Amino acid sequence: MAPSRYHRFTRDEWARLRADTALSLTEHDLARLRGLNDRVSLDEVTEIYLPLSRLINLHIGASQALRGATATFLNTPAARAPYLIGLAGSVAVGKSTTARIMQALLGRWPDHPRVDLVATDGFLYPRRVLEERGILQRKGFPESYDLRALITFLSKIKGGERHVTVPIYSHLTYDIVPGRFQTVDQPEVLIVEGLNILQAGDRSTPPPQHLFASDFFDFTVYVDAEVGDIRRWYIERFFALRKTAFQDPSSYFHRYAELTDDDAETVAASIWHDINEPNLLENILPTRERAHLILEKAPDHSVKNVRLQKR
């Protein structure tokens, strides 16, 4: 058996690496950060996310020192560019909640108080374009993203540019919001959350693509779980949305609001089987072993193990 590229930690082993890092979130804070149907607790924040924030804080300090050393060598001012964190994983696995918790915790460290969060949903092609190309049912697959725009954005961020904009995506309308943008203005840390951000592609196929989103990140995290568990969480979330967001007449999915429980389960299972599971198995899961750190979730949505890349 080949040696593992990762150190593996149980939850208790990982929790001890928190050292003396203080918990800076309250239950009220956590309630705002939780995603729909997510069950993360303050205990989990303490045992999983505080050690993670400590690790990343140490990495950020080392990165800043290296940048300063390079500037000293070149006799130039130190470049001002955010530390980039990439966060990947399946639909319904809890990426967004993880990203928001990391943003909140990292923003409380004194050396990097400004931590921004960007979702790659803003780089999806507008729904009209997806319909014209016949790939609306493949939304979330790599071909549904404007990868050139994403690479341009990351290049500008890494180059230290100010006032870099990202289109805003609405989960309510299932589309890019015309004329609305998020502006990223030189934060100390930027978290980029998305399905396919760890892909490196195939540089051998014509035309060759020389840069990928994964090339720009300083640290990457993959949120992992068994496929069967993620499927169940997706269906549970669909049921929750049916009683909330789908009730809005302007929702793209309003037609699902009045489904019976049996019909809702059938529709959700079909969407999972036809779209989300193939994307997970073909595109997302194969990138897992490229992450610096993997959070392994148990069937109850809690993180049970952590894997940290040896380097």
VOGU-238377 format. One record per residue (C-alpha): residue number from 1; residue in one letter; chain; x, y, z. Coordinates in steps of 0.25 Angstrom, whole numbers, plus 5000, padded with zeros to 4 digits. Layout:
! residues N
MITOR num residuo cadena   px   py   pz
MITOR NUM       A      A    X    Y    Z
...
END
This chain:
! residues 311
MITOR num residuo cadena   px   py   pz
MITOR   1       M      A 5000 5000 5000
MITOR   2       A      A 5005 5014 4996
MITOR   3       P      A 5008 5023 5008
MITOR   4       S      A 4997 5033 5010
MITOR   5       R      A 5000 5048 5006
MITOR   6       Y      A 4991 5052 5018
MITOR   7       H      A 4992 5052 5033
MITOR   8       R      A 4979 5047 5039
MITOR   9       F      A 4973 5052 5051
MITOR  10       T      A 4961 5048 5059
MITOR  11       R      A 4952 5059 5064
MITOR  12       D      A 4958 5059 5078
MITOR  13       E      A 4972 5059 5073
MITOR  14       W      A 4969 5070 5064
MITOR  15       A      A 4962 5078 5075
MITOR  16       R      A 4975 5078 5084
MITOR  17       L      A 4982 5086 5073
MITOR  18       R      A 4974 5098 5076
MITOR  19       A      A 4984 5101 5087
MITOR  20       D      A 4979 5113 5094
MITOR  21       T      A 4971 5119 5083
MITOR  22       A      A 4959 5126 5089
MITOR  23       L      A 4945 5124 5084
MITOR  24       S      A 4941 5137 5078
MITOR  25       L      A 4927 5133 5073
MITOR  26       T      A 4914 5133 5081
MITOR  27       E      A 4902 5124 5078
MITOR  28       H      A 4895 5137 5072
MITOR  29       D      A 4907 5138 5063
MITOR  30       L      A 4906 5124 5059
MITOR  31       A      A 4891 5124 5056
MITOR  32       R      A 4894 5135 5046
MITOR  33       L      A 4905 5126 5039
MITOR  34       R      A 4898 5113 5038
MITOR  35       G      A 4892 5109 5025
MITOR  36       L      A 4878 5103 5023
MITOR  37       N      A 4877 5090 5029
MITOR  38       D      A 4891 5090 5035
MITOR  39       R      A 4894 5086 5049
MITOR  40       V      A 4907 5091 5053
MITOR  41       S      A 4909 5094 5067
MITOR  42       L      A 4918 5103 5076
MITOR  43       D      A 4925 5090 5081
MITOR  44       E      A 4928 5087 5066
MITOR  45       V      A 4933 5101 5064
MITOR  46       T      A 4942 5099 5076
MITOR  47       E      A 4947 5086 5072
MITOR  48       I      A 4948 5087 5057
MITOR  49       Y      A 4948 5101 5052
MITOR  50       L      A 4957 5108 5063
MITOR  51       P      A 4969 5098 5061
MITOR  52       L      A 4967 5101 5046
MITOR  53       S      A 4967 5116 5047
MITOR  54       R      A 4979 5115 5056
MITOR  55       L      A 4986 5106 5045
MITOR  56       I      A 4982 5116 5034
MITOR  57       N      A 4986 5128 5042
MITOR  58       L      A 5000 5122 5044
MITOR  59       H      A 5001 5119 5029
MITOR  60       I      A 4997 5134 5026
MITOR  61       G      A 5008 5139 5035
MITOR  62       A      A 5018 5130 5028
MITOR  63       S      A 5013 5135 5015
MITOR  64       Q      A 5014 5150 5019
MITOR  65       A      A 5028 5147 5024
MITOR  66       L      A 5032 5141 5011
MITOR  67       R      A 5026 5152 5003
MITOR  68       G      A 5034 5162 5012
MITOR  69       A      A 5047 5154 5009
MITOR  70       T      A 5045 5154 4994
MITOR  71       A      A 5043 5169 4995
MITOR  72       T      A 5055 5171 5003
MITOR  73       F      A 5063 5163 4993
MITOR  74       L      A 5057 5172 4981
MITOR  75       N      A 5058 5185 4989
MITOR  76       T      A 5044 5188 4986
MITOR  77       P      A 5031 5190 4995
MITOR  78       A      A 5025 5177 4999
MITOR  79       A      A 5013 5174 4990
MITOR  80       R      A 4999 5175 4995
MITOR  81       A      A 4991 5163 4991
MITOR  82       P      A 4981 5155 4999
MITOR  83       Y      A 4984 5141 5004
MITOR  84       L      A 4974 5132 4996
MITOR  85       I      A 4967 5121 5001
MITOR  86       G      A 4959 5111 4992
MITOR  87       L      A 4948 5103 4998
MITOR  88       A      A 4941 5092 4990
MITOR  89       G      A 4931 5080 4991
MITOR  90       S      A 4918 5075 4987
MITOR  91       V      A 4905 5082 4986
MITOR  92       A      A 4898 5081 5000
MITOR  93       V      A 4910 5076 5007
MITOR  94       G      A 4911 5089 5015
MITOR  95       K      A 4922 5097 5008
MITOR  96       S      A 4915 5111 5010
MITOR  97       T      A 4913 5109 5025
MITOR  98       T      A 4928 5105 5026
MITOR  99       A      A 4932 5117 5018
MITOR 100       R      A 4924 5127 5026
MITOR 101       I      A 4930 5121 5039
MITOR 102       M      A 4944 5121 5034
MITOR 103       Q      A 4942 5136 5030
MITOR 104       A      A 4936 5140 5043
MITOR 105       L      A 4948 5133 5051
MITOR 106       L      A 4959 5138 5042
MITOR 107       G      A 4954 5152 5043
MITOR 108       R      A 4955 5152 5058
MITOR 109       W      A 4971 5150 5057
MITOR 110       P      A 4978 5163 5059
MITOR 111       D      A 4987 5162 5047
MITOR 112       H      A 4976 5160 5036
MITOR 113       P      A 4963 5167 5041
MITOR 114       R      A 4957 5168 5026
MITOR 115       V      A 4953 5154 5021
MITOR 116       D      A 4944 5154 5009
MITOR 117       L      A 4936 5143 5003
MITOR 118       V      A 4933 5140 4988
MITOR 119       A      A 4925 5129 4983
MITOR 120       T      A 4928 5124 4969
MITOR 121       D      A 4913 5124 4966
MITOR 122       G      A 4915 5138 4961
MITOR 123       F      A 4923 5133 4950
MITOR 124       L      A 4912 5124 4944
MITOR 125       Y      A 4908 5128 4930
MITOR 126       P      A 4894 5135 4931
MITOR 127       R      A 4882 5125 4929
MITOR 128       R      A 4879 5130 4915
MITOR 129       V      A 4893 5126 4911
MITOR 130       L      A 4892 5112 4917
MITOR 131       E      A 4879 5111 4910
MITOR 132       E      A 4884 5115 4897
MITOR 133       R      A 4896 5105 4898
MITOR 134       G      A 4886 5094 4903
MITOR 135       I      A 4893 5092 4916
MITOR 136       L      A 4884 5098 4926
MITOR 137       Q      A 4882 5084 4932
MITOR 138       R      A 4897 5083 4934
MITOR 139       K      A 4898 5096 4943
MITOR 140       G      A 4909 5094 4952
MITOR 141       F      A 4917 5085 4943
MITOR 142       P      A 4930 5092 4938
MITOR 143       E      A 4925 5096 4925
MITOR 144       S      A 4914 5104 4931
MITOR 145       Y      A 4924 5114 4937
MITOR 146       D      A 4931 5126 4930
MITOR 147       L      A 4945 5120 4934
MITOR 148       R      A 4952 5132 4926
MITOR 149       A      A 4945 5142 4935
MITOR 150       L      A 4948 5134 4948
MITOR 151       I      A 4963 5133 4944
MITOR 152       T      A 4963 5148 4941
MITOR 153       F      A 4957 5151 4954
MITOR 154       L      A 4967 5142 4962
MITOR 155       S      A 4979 5148 4954
MITOR 156       K      A 4975 5162 4957
MITOR 157       I      A 4973 5158 4972
MITOR 158       K      A 4987 5152 4973
MITOR 159       G      A 4992 5164 4966
MITOR 160       G      A 4988 5173 4977
MITOR 161       E      A 4978 5181 4969
MITOR 162       R      A 4967 5189 4976
MITOR 163       H      A 4952 5189 4973
MITOR 164       V      A 4951 5176 4966
MITOR 165       T      A 4936 5172 4963
MITOR 166       V      A 4929 5159 4963
MITOR 167       P      A 4915 5157 4957
MITOR 168       I      A 4904 5154 4967
MITOR 169       Y      A 4896 5141 4966
MITOR 170       S      A 4882 5139 4971
MITOR 171       H      A 4878 5126 4976
MITOR 172       L      A 4864 5131 4976
MITOR 173       T      A 4863 5134 4961
MITOR 174       Y      A 4874 5123 4958
MITOR 175       D      A 4881 5134 4950
MITOR 176       I      A 4892 5145 4950
MITOR 177       V      A 4886 5158 4954
MITOR 178       P      A 4887 5168 4943
MITOR 179       G      A 4896 5180 4947
MITOR 180       R      A 4899 5176 4961
MITOR 181       F      A 4913 5173 4966
MITOR 182       Q      A 4921 5169 4978
MITOR 183       T      A 4934 5178 4980
MITOR 184       V      A 4946 5172 4986
MITOR 185       D      A 4956 5183 4990
MITOR 186       Q      A 4969 5177 4995
MITOR 187       P      A 4965 5169 5007
MITOR 188       E      A 4976 5162 5015
MITOR 189       V      A 4969 5149 5013
MITOR 190       L      A 4959 5144 5002
MITOR 191       I      A 4951 5131 5003
MITOR 192       V      A 4946 5126 4989
MITOR 193       E      A 4936 5115 4990
MITOR 194       G      A 4931 5106 4979
MITOR 195       L      A 4928 5093 4973
MITOR 196       N      A 4940 5091 4963
MITOR 197       I      A 4951 5101 4968
MITOR 198       L      A 4961 5090 4971
MITOR 199       Q      A 4961 5085 4956
MITOR 200       A      A 4974 5085 4949
MITOR 201       G      A 4968 5081 4936
MITOR 202       D      A 4976 5074 4924
MITOR 203       R      A 4987 5082 4919
MITOR 204       S      A 4989 5072 4907
MITOR 205       T      A 4976 5074 4901
MITOR 206       P      A 4975 5085 4890
MITOR 207       P      A 4974 5097 4892
MITOR 208       P      A 4983 5095 4904
MITOR 209       Q      A 4978 5103 4916
MITOR 210       H      A 4990 5108 4924
MITOR 211       L      A 4984 5114 4936
MITOR 212       F      A 4973 5108 4946
MITOR 213       A      A 4966 5114 4958
MITOR 214       S      A 4974 5104 4966
MITOR 215       D      A 4987 5110 4962
MITOR 216       F      A 4984 5123 4970
MITOR 217       F      A 4981 5117 4984
MITOR 218       D      A 4990 5118 4996
MITOR 219       F      A 4982 5108 5004
MITOR 220       T      A 4970 5099 5000
MITOR 221       V      A 4959 5091 5008
MITOR 222       Y      A 4950 5080 5003
MITOR 223       V      A 4937 5077 5010
MITOR 224       D      A 4935 5062 5009
MITOR 225       A      A 4924 5052 5012
MITOR 226       E      A 4919 5039 5007
MITOR 227       V      A 4911 5040 4994
MITOR 228       G      A 4898 5034 5000
MITOR 229       D      A 4899 5044 5012
MITOR 230       I      A 4900 5056 5003
MITOR 231       R      A 4888 5051 4995
MITOR 232       R      A 4880 5050 5007
MITOR 233       W      A 4884 5064 5012
MITOR 234       Y      A 4880 5069 4998
MITOR 235       I      A 4866 5063 4998
MITOR 236       E      A 4864 5069 5013
MITOR 237       R      A 4869 5082 5008
MITOR 238       F      A 4859 5082 4996
MITOR 239       F      A 4848 5079 5006
MITOR 240       A      A 4852 5091 5015
MITOR 241       L      A 4853 5100 5002
MITOR 242       R      A 4839 5095 4998
MITOR 243       K      A 4833 5102 5011
MITOR 244       T      A 4842 5114 5010
MITOR 245       A      A 4849 5120 4997
MITOR 246       F      A 4840 5112 4987
MITOR 247       Q      A 4828 5119 4993
MITOR 248       D      A 4832 5132 4987
MITOR 249       P      A 4825 5134 4974
MITOR 250       S      A 4838 5140 4968
MITOR 251       S      A 4845 5127 4971
MITOR 252       Y      A 4850 5120 4959
MITOR 253       F      A 4846 5107 4967
MITOR 254       H      A 4832 5112 4971
MITOR 255       R      A 4825 5101 4963
MITOR 256       Y      A 4831 5091 4974
MITOR 257       A      A 4824 5099 4985
MITOR 258       E      A 4811 5091 4985
MITOR 259       L      A 4817 5077 4983
MITOR 260       T      A 4812 5066 4992
MITOR 261       D      A 4823 5060 5000
MITOR 262       D      A 4824 5047 4991
MITOR 263       D      A 4825 5056 4979
MITOR 264       A      A 4835 5065 4985
MITOR 265       E      A 4844 5053 4989
MITOR 266       T      A 4842 5048 4975
MITOR 267       V      A 4846 5061 4968
MITOR 268       A      A 4858 5064 4978
MITOR 269       A      A 4863 5049 4976
MITOR 270       S      A 4862 5051 4961
MITOR 271       I      A 4870 5064 4961
MITOR 272       W      A 4880 5058 4970
MITOR 273       H      A 4882 5046 4961
MITOR 274       D      A 4882 5053 4948
MITOR 275       I      A 4890 5066 4951
MITOR 276       N      A 4897 5067 4965
MITOR 277       E      A 4902 5052 4966
MITOR 278       P      A 4908 5051 4952
MITOR 279       N      A 4915 5065 4955
MITOR 280       L      A 4920 5060 4968
MITOR 281       L      A 4925 5047 4963
MITOR 282       E      A 4931 5052 4950
MITOR 283       N      A 4937 5066 4953
MITOR 284       I      A 4937 5069 4968
MITOR 285       L      A 4941 5057 4976
MITOR 286       P      A 4953 5054 4967
MITOR 287       T      A 4959 5067 4972
MITOR 288       R      A 4958 5064 4987
MITOR 289       E      A 4972 5058 4988
MITOR 290       R      A 4977 5072 4983
MITOR 291       A      A 4973 5079 4995
MITOR 292       H      A 4982 5083 5006
MITOR 293       L      A 4972 5079 5017
MITOR 294       I      A 4960 5070 5016
MITOR 295       L      A 4948 5071 5026
MITOR 296       E      A 4941 5057 5026
MITOR 297       K      A 4927 5058 5031
MITOR 298       A      A 4918 5047 5038
MITOR 299       P      A 4904 5044 5034
MITOR 300       D      A 4899 5054 5044
MITOR 301       H      A 4906 5065 5037
MITOR 302       S      A 4917 5067 5048
MITOR 303       V      A 4932 5066 5044
MITOR 304       K      A 4937 5053 5049
MITOR 305       N      A 4951 5053 5044
MITOR 306       V      A 4961 5063 5038
MITOR 307       R      A 4972 5060 5028
MITOR 308       L      A 4984 5069 5026
MITOR 309       Q      A 4993 5068 5014
MITOR 310       K      A 5008 5065 5018
MITOR 311       R      A 5017 5076 5013
END
